[in-house]
Amino acid sequence: MTDTPLLSVAALTRLYGRHVGCKDVSFDLYPGEILAIVGESGSGKTTLLNCISCRLAASGGSVSYRMRDGETRDLAGLSEAERRFLMRTDWGFVHQNPADGLRMRVSAGANIGERMMAVGDRHYGRIRSTAEDWLSRVEIPGARIDDRPTAFSGGMRQRLQIARNLVTAPRLVFMDEPTGGLDVSVQARLLDLLRGLVGEMGLSAIVVTHDLAVARLLSHRIMVMKAGRVIESGLTDRVLDDPQHAYTQLLVASILEV
Ligand SMILES: Nc1ncnc2c1ncn2[C@@H]1O[C@H](COP(=O)(O)OP(=O)(O)OP(=O)(O)O)[C@@H](O)[C@H]1O
């Protein structure tokens, strides 16, 4: 990890009319760091993730990002084309529902290949062999390369979505409940896989989850949200083993319905 943050979020706020989505959220994310955002349903996790990742306009505050050339830019100042380029090349976004992050009507290989082509790769042989390699990294048999995701199980679809996102070696990956819709046994395997890949590639990630076990396994740091605000943050083990805020104590004790 370096001394310069990859991402800096300052006083980020999103209102829906008079209703608070998230308010005054500030934090830095360093290269190689995994941050989990936790909190009960409606606490503002998804709103915050979408504002940070430029999928939703903020009502106030700022997000700055250190680009590949080393320059830190305020994301609100990027042109639409620059923002799209950043999303395609330097960022990944893993949705809870794989159908939101995959193209369901094209083959598994093409789902991976498309991302490579978006960053300029045009060599068919290399694209296909890289796609094969990534399928095996996410434990999908190479023989399924020409199958569409519609023919895959939920767990396989999610693993394909992960491969599609990671194949271009993004520097920052956003994940919204990445194990959300899966059976418990499938979740555990997927988490192991995800943890291995993220660690191996030294990625930075922001993971939204209502599942503290996911936060415990994946993240270095945790931010606890309630009613749109961050009420506690710190190293994951510290926050989960010794929560300071009464709400976090309830969350950890699983007394809250999350
Ligand atoms: N499009 C919208 N219009 C109005 N209010 C919204 C909208 N989206 C979210 N909200 C409100 O903003 C608050 C935060 O919602 P958000 O979806 O970010 O929470 P969350 O923690 O991600 O919840 P969940 O875990 O259920 O997805 C909630 O009170 C929600 O009702």
The ligand as an ORCA input file, in Angstrom:
! r2SCAN-3c Opt
* xyz 0 1
  N     -34.829      5.996     -6.240
  C     -35.120      6.314     -4.980
  N     -36.076      7.233     -4.704
  C     -36.364      7.598     -3.434
  N     -35.744      7.077     -2.338
  C     -34.789      6.161     -2.557
  C     -34.432      5.720     -3.883
  N     -33.458      4.789     -3.777
  C     -33.212      4.637     -2.457
  N     -34.014      5.453     -1.728
  C     -34.036      5.610     -0.243
  O     -32.733      5.915      0.212
  C     -32.398      5.188      1.383
  C     -31.169      4.333      1.137
  O     -31.477      3.274      0.215
  P     -30.389      2.250     -0.334
  O     -31.033      1.404     -1.378
  O     -29.172      2.983     -0.690
  O     -30.098      1.373      0.977
  P     -29.367     -0.019      1.121
  O     -28.640      0.061      2.416
  O     -28.583     -0.304     -0.094
  O     -30.593     -1.007      1.242
  P     -30.734     -2.526      0.709
  O     -29.746     -3.328      1.490
  O     -32.159     -2.864      1.049
  O     -30.471     -2.482     -0.756
  C     -33.634      4.374      1.734
  O     -34.364      5.088      2.697
  C     -34.387      4.293      0.428
  O     -35.783      4.214      0.668
*
